Amino acid sequence: MMKAAGGWKIYDVNVLGVWLVETYRTQFAQEVSAGGIEGLIRSLSEKNRQPPPNKS
């Protein structure tokens, strides 16, 4: 997902028959089942606050 001048753009990637959007949908559904929409938002916010992993 990327914010562009005209709004948000969503890209889907297929790697060996697995669609990125389907993977996110499954992960998000688990978060929503466990903690509702607020739980999903909280989880995504926490992940966004974490520094990116070091690539060595």
N, C-alpha and C positions, 0 to 999 in steps of 0.2 A: 504494500500500500504506500502511495506517495501523494503528498499534497502538491497539486499544481495550481497555476493561476486560476483556472476555471473550476477547481474543486478537487476532490480526491480521485486518484486513479488506482485501480486495483489490477494487479497482474496475477495470473495463475501459471504455475510451472508444473510440467509433467516430467517426472524423472522415473524411468522404468515402469511406467504405468501408474504411478502414484501421483495424484494431484495435490499440490500444496494446500489449496483451499479446503479439500476434503480432510486433510490432516488437521488443519486449524479448527474446522468445524467439530471434529471429534474431541479435540482437546478442550475447546470452549464449552461444548455440551457437558463434559465431565465437571468443569468448574461451575457451570450454572446449576447442575444437579446438586453439587455439594454446598454451594453458598449463594445461589441466586445470582441475578445480574450484578448486584452490588459486590458479591464475592469475586466475580469475573473481573469487574473493573478494578477492584482492590489488587487482585493478583497481577493484572497487566501493569498497573501503576508501580507495584513493587519491582517487577522485572525491569521496567524502564528506568528505575532509579539506580539499578546495579550497574557498575562499570562493565564495559565489554571485556570478555576474557582476553588474556594476553596471548598473542600469536607468536610463537617462537619457532 
